[in-house]
Amino acid sequence: MTDLQALHDSTRTMVMGVLNITEDSSSDGGLWLDPAKAAQHGRDMMAAGADIIDIGAESTRPGAKRVSEADELVRITGAVKTLIPAGAILSIDTTRASVAAAALSEGAQIINDVSGGTLDAELPHVVADHDCLYIVQHWRGWLAGSKGANPDQDTSVYEHGVLTDVHDELMRQVDGVLAAGVKPERIIIDPGLGFSKPGIEHNLPLLTGLETFRATGYPVLIGQSRKRFISAMLTGAGTAGADGPTMAQRDDVTAALSALSAEHGAWAVRVHDVAKSRAAVIAGNTWREYA
């Protein structure tokens, strides 16, 4: 039985491994659609040091198409049934109340809602009815702005600065979740790097301003792995090849940001390459102990 309060109140930054059971996620779409491969990848990430496995069955990259509720249910519950007996702590990346309810009934412990309770109004109520943790993420709209050549261009204007606006909007989302009955001691917040935030100028202020989010009293999840702004950083530094940054380069920068996030007290980092970020997080946690 998972001690949810201890998990919520962890004083060391944890590593959340990404398990995308999707056709078209930007970096690993299609790799883990086969149930046996998905289960093995989950176990491999646990062996590499993942504290939590985050299972998603619907891509949220710009331009992605929604999968059917039936397909999402089958993919999610199949993975949960396989990984819970292996001792996994599971986070379910979904915006659908029905999927959240099914996964929680199978033993999942965390719901990771990238819409922050805004896409399916029933989802926070499902969370309130179960003893689980709830990650509330900032995002200004489901795949909004993805029709043009510059994804999110119509949702990425931050009138008062990205740090101030994201903080204030995220806290309003938290207020809505609390009104639905979710207990504050079960909430984790996520500034939503890359969501309605396409550029370096949108994302780095959120990372350097991590203490602003920690000051709310809620644990903070950072999901920087392989995001567009990382590729932009590498391209701007002149280190990318003709085909753009390699996956290894993106994972190296992801790990560096994981170390910095751990140093500054993030609750967890959500990453694809668990081994690299696990080592980085250990360094960041240790640094914090001596700071």
FENVENZI-V9474 format. One record per residue. N is the residue number from 1. RES is the residue in three letters. NEAR is the number of other ideal C-beta (glycine too) atoms within 8 Angstrom. Layout:
n->N res->RES near->NEAR
n->N res->RES near->NEAR
This chain:
n->1 res->MET near->2
n->2 res->THR near->6
n->3 res->ASP near->6
n->4 res->LEU near->11
n->5 res->GLN near->7
n->6 res->ALA near->7
n->7 res->LEU near->11
n->8 res->HIS near->11
n->9 res->ASP near->7
n->10 res->SER near->11
n->11 res->THR near->3
n->12 res->ARG near->6
n->13 res->THR near->15
n->14 res->MET near->11
n->15 res->VAL near->16
n->16 res->MET near->15
n->17 res->GLY near->15
n->18 res->VAL near->11
n->19 res->LEU near->14
n->20 res->ASN near->11
n->21 res->ILE near->12
n->22 res->THR near->13
n->23 res->GLU near->7
n->24 res->ASP near->10
n->25 res->SER near->10
n->26 res->SER near->7
n->27 res->SER near->8
n->28 res->ASP near->9
n->29 res->GLY near->11
n->30 res->GLY near->8
n->31 res->LEU near->8
n->32 res->TRP near->11
n->33 res->LEU near->10
n->34 res->ASP near->6
n->35 res->PRO near->8
n->36 res->ALA near->6
n->37 res->LYS near->10
n->38 res->ALA near->16
n->39 res->ALA near->11
n->40 res->GLN near->8
n->41 res->HIS near->11
n->42 res->GLY near->17
n->43 res->ARG near->10
n->44 res->ASP near->8
n->45 res->MET near->12
n->46 res->MET near->13
n->47 res->ALA near->6
n->48 res->ALA near->10
n->49 res->GLY near->9
n->50 res->ALA near->12
n->51 res->ASP near->8
n->52 res->ILE near->13
n->53 res->ILE near->15
n->54 res->ASP near->14
n->55 res->ILE near->17
n->56 res->GLY near->16
n->57 res->ALA near->13
n->58 res->GLU near->12
n->59 res->SER near->12
n->60 res->THR near->8
n->61 res->ARG near->8
n->62 res->PRO near->8
n->63 res->GLY near->7
n->64 res->ALA near->11
n->65 res->LYS near->5
n->66 res->ARG near->5
n->67 res->VAL near->9
n->68 res->SER near->6
n->69 res->GLU near->8
n->70 res->ALA near->6
n->71 res->ASP near->9
n->72 res->GLU near->14
n->73 res->LEU near->11
n->74 res->VAL near->8
n->75 res->ARG near->12
n->76 res->ILE near->16
n->77 res->THR near->11
n->78 res->GLY near->10
n->79 res->ALA near->15
n->80 res->VAL near->15
n->81 res->LYS near->9
n->82 res->THR near->12
n->83 res->LEU near->14
n->84 res->ILE near->12
n->85 res->PRO near->6
n->86 res->ALA near->9
n->87 res->GLY near->5
n->88 res->ALA near->9
n->89 res->ILE near->10
n->90 res->LEU near->16
n->91 res->SER near->16
n->92 res->ILE near->17
n->93 res->ASP near->10
n->94 res->THR near->16
n->95 res->THR near->10
n->96 res->ARG near->10
n->97 res->ALA near->10
n->98 res->SER near->8
n->99 res->VAL near->14
n->100 res->ALA near->15
n->101 res->ALA near->10
n->102 res->ALA near->11
n->103 res->ALA near->16
n->104 res->LEU near->13
n->105 res->SER near->6
n->106 res->GLU near->10
n->107 res->GLY near->8
n->108 res->ALA near->14
n->109 res->GLN near->11
n->110 res->ILE near->14
n->111 res->ILE near->17
n->112 res->ASN near->14
n->113 res->ASP near->16
n->114 res->VAL near->11
n->115 res->SER near->11
n->116 res->GLY near->14
n->117 res->GLY near->13
n->118 res->THR near->7
n->119 res->LEU near->8
n->120 res->ASP near->8
n->121 res->ALA near->6
n->122 res->GLU near->7
n->123 res->LEU near->16
n->124 res->PRO near->15
n->125 res->HIS near->11
n->126 res->VAL near->13
n->127 res->VAL near->15
n->128 res->ALA near->10
n->129 res->ASP near->6
n->130 res->HIS near->8
n->131 res->ASP near->4
n->132 res->CYS near->12
n->133 res->LEU near->13
n->134 res->TYR near->14
n->135 res->ILE near->13
n->136 res->VAL near->14
n->137 res->GLN near->17
n->138 res->HIS near->14
n->139 res->TRP near->12
n->140 res->ARG near->8
n->141 res->GLY near->8
n->142 res->TRP near->7
n->143 res->LEU near->9
n->144 res->ALA near->10
n->145 res->GLY near->15
n->146 res->SER near->10
n->147 res->LYS near->3
n->148 res->GLY near->8
n->149 res->ALA near->2
n->150 res->ASN near->7
n->151 res->PRO near->9
n->152 res->ASP near->14
n->153 res->GLN near->9
n->154 res->ASP near->8
n->155 res->THR near->10
n->156 res->SER near->12
n->157 res->VAL near->5
n->158 res->TYR near->10
n->159 res->GLU near->4
n->160 res->HIS near->6
n->161 res->GLY near->7
n->162 res->VAL near->11
n->163 res->LEU near->10
n->164 res->THR near->9
n->165 res->ASP near->11
n->166 res->VAL near->14
n->167 res->HIS near->12
n->168 res->ASP near->9
n->169 res->GLU near->10
n->170 res->LEU near->16
n->171 res->MET near->9
n->172 res->ARG near->8
n->173 res->GLN near->13
n->174 res->VAL near->14
n->175 res->ASP near->8
n->176 res->GLY near->11
n->177 res->VAL near->15
n->178 res->LEU near->10
n->179 res->ALA near->6
n->180 res->ALA near->11
n->181 res->GLY near->9
n->182 res->VAL near->12
n->183 res->LYS near->7
n->184 res->PRO near->7
n->185 res->GLU near->6
n->186 res->ARG near->12
n->187 res->ILE near->14
n->188 res->ILE near->14
n->189 res->ILE near->16
n->190 res->ASP near->13
n->191 res->PRO near->13
n->192 res->GLY near->15
n->193 res->LEU near->13
n->194 res->GLY near->11
n->195 res->PHE near->12
n->196 res->SER near->13
n->197 res->LYS near->15
n->198 res->PRO near->11
n->199 res->GLY near->10
n->200 res->ILE near->9
n->201 res->GLU near->7
n->202 res->HIS near->13
n->203 res->ASN near->14
n->204 res->LEU near->8
n->205 res->PRO near->11
n->206 res->LEU near->15
n->207 res->LEU near->13
n->208 res->THR near->6
n->209 res->GLY near->9
n->210 res->LEU near->14
n->211 res->GLU near->8
n->212 res->THR near->8
n->213 res->PHE near->14
n->214 res->ARG near->9
n->215 res->ALA near->6
n->216 res->THR near->9
n->217 res->GLY near->3
n->218 res->TYR near->10
n->219 res->PRO near->10
n->220 res->VAL near->14
n->221 res->LEU near->16
n->222 res->ILE near->16
n->223 res->GLY near->12
n->224 res->GLN near->16
n->225 res->SER near->13
n->226 res->ARG near->10
n->227 res->LYS near->11
n->228 res->ARG near->8
n->229 res->PHE near->15
n->230 res->ILE near->14
n->231 res->SER near->12
n->232 res->ALA near->10
n->233 res->MET near->10
n->234 res->LEU near->13
n->235 res->THR near->11
n->236 res->GLY near->7
n->237 res->ALA near->6
n->238 res->GLY near->5
n->239 res->THR near->7
n->240 res->ALA near->9
n->241 res->GLY near->6
n->242 res->ALA near->3
n->243 res->ASP near->3
n->244 res->GLY near->8
n->245 res->PRO near->12
n->246 res->THR near->7
n->247 res->MET near->8
n->248 res->ALA near->6
n->249 res->GLN near->11
n->250 res->ARG near->14
n->251 res->ASP near->14
n->252 res->ASP near->9
n->253 res->VAL near->11
n->254 res->THR near->17
n->255 res->ALA near->14
n->256 res->ALA near->9
n->257 res->LEU near->13
n->258 res->SER near->19
n->259 res->ALA near->13
n->260 res->LEU near->10
n->261 res->SER near->16
n->262 res->ALA near->18
n->263 res->GLU near->11
n->264 res->HIS near->10
n->265 res->GLY near->10
n->266 res->ALA near->12
n->267 res->TRP near->9
n->268 res->ALA near->14
n->269 res->VAL near->19
n->270 res->ARG near->11
n->271 res->VAL near->17
n->272 res->HIS near->11
n->273 res->ASP near->10
n->274 res->VAL near->13
n->275 res->ALA near->8
n->276 res->LYS near->13
n->277 res->SER near->15
n->278 res->ARG near->12
n->279 res->ALA near->9
n->280 res->ALA near->13
n->281 res->VAL near->16
n->282 res->ILE near->8
n->283 res->ALA near->10
n->284 res->GLY near->15
n->285 res->ASN near->12
n->286 res->THR near->8
n->287 res->TRP near->11
n->288 res->ARG near->11
n->289 res->GLU near->6
n->290 res->TYR near->5
n->291 res->ALA near->5
